[in-house]
Amino acid sequence: MTAGGTVLIAASVLWLGSRIYWPEGVVTALGLALGAGLLAVASTGRTPPEPATG
């Protein structure tokens, strides 16, 4: 599991109880954004498949 997935899972658990209320809601929203960003960065590091030649 990547760091982004771990952050998203932790933030999702916090989201169940805090929603948008200060300060838990702000920390949760930032955690969701950080986790999604880390997953996006991790997914762009993969090399695309080679094109078929023929």
ABEGO torsion letter per residue (X at the ends): XBAAAAAAAAAAAAAAAAEABOAAAAAAAAAAAAAAAAAAAAAAABBBBBBBBX
